[in-house]
Amino acid sequence: MHRAKRLDLIPPYLFGEIARLKAQAIAEGKSLIDLGIGDPDQPTPWPIVDQLCEAAKDPITHRYDESEAGWPPFLESVSRWYRRRFGVEIDPKSEALLLLGSKDGLAHVCWAMIDPGDVGLVPDPGYTVYKVNTLMAGGDIYVMPLLAENGFLPKLSDIPSDIAKRAKLMFLNYPNNPTGAVASLEFFQDAVRFARDYDIAIVSDLAYSEVTYDGYVAPSMLQVDGAKNVVIEMHSLSKTFNMTGWRIGFAVGSADLIAHLNKLKSNIDSRQFPAIDLAAAYALDNVSNQSTLDLYKRRRDILVDGLAEIGWKIPKPKATLYVWAPVPKGYTSADFAKVLLTEAGVLVVPGSGYGQYGEGYVRMSLTVSGDKDGNLIFEAVRMIREKVKVEW
Ligand SMILES: Cc1ncc(COP(=O)(O)O)c(C=O)c1O
């Protein structure tokens, strides 16, 4: 049967071999510690679930949300949260848009902003959604390498000016998946200056802004003077409140960018179940998820400190759910992920799955189903110590 050629632009599933080995291990009854997917294993805080149940009893939530940009009480709570969290004023009527999770916004902003031949500046390694949707919208990709020696920040001065002139979007994601790197407000200032010079819209992906440790507080790009002219920032309740399945997030920033994205999305989805919006508003206004952060931090420390003891030196991330670990010499990331899985029963993701500059690393997630207070992470470290015989 015919299919659109754009589907051929979607790269093959890079984790295919690992997925096959995982299925095989499970079929053979082997126990496996899965540090693969970044999906909070803890439940959504109960008061948020209670709010959903209450809101679902009100028939007003049973119909289409016919608002301009998302259920107004939700957008008002977004605006309050931005003021409290970042000291940034957001007009809930023109500078905020409800999303069905931030992936919705990150994908569709490409369709709203990219014409064939336009360039999208994408980080590599990076969340694959940026690249795939830019390509499907007919755009060309310019890869911004994220290298350890630059703190996994792109070097803006390396972007050739003819590319920058053709660029319509630049994706930045700090705190970063998969490297766990963070960016300073000074870097955000440089990025906004660059974007203004070349008339590029910045898509700032803040999906992990609240998943931080050791007192680190992540900035918003909208804290930069003049950022509202060029920045759209995407947020998610997924990781902040253990709500990945709920599909709720939001975009804030430039009123023009919000309007373009809204125009496109109005022809694609019909917004979210308003009871979810109301529960999400409650979460933004009232809920702290500190106990989950404390658990991730405990797991991070057991993992990174435990592996350091056997000689595997890995930087400790200040934020995100991920530990980005350089693989020992002589291995590709895919090879080493295979060694960890087959010899130690520990599943990790090869860095090459996130782009060519992810080669040489594996990503380990701190969201581990069934883990209690770090016991499975502890076991993963023990298995790696006992079973994986390499020179670290
Ligand atoms: C960097 C990054 N951005 C955005 C998302 C999308 O999250 P959601 O659509 O659940 O908000 C993810 C999910 O893993 C992510 O890693």
The ligand as a Gaussian input file, in Angstrom:
#p B3LYP/6-31G(d) Opt

LIG

0 1
 C       14.187000      16.192000      26.398000
 C       12.756000      15.785000      26.419000
 N       11.842000      16.673000      26.048000
 C       10.544000      16.351000      26.015000
 C       10.105000      15.099000      26.384000
 C        8.649000      14.793000      26.250000
 O        7.966000      14.624000      27.428000
 P        6.396000      14.738000      27.499000
 O        5.845000      14.679000      26.105000
 O        5.952000      13.581000      28.307000
 O        6.098000      16.054000      28.119000
 C       11.026000      14.136000      26.792000
 C       10.583000      12.788000      27.156000
 O       11.316000      11.901000      27.471000
 C       12.389000      14.497000      26.806000
 O       13.325000      13.621000      27.186000

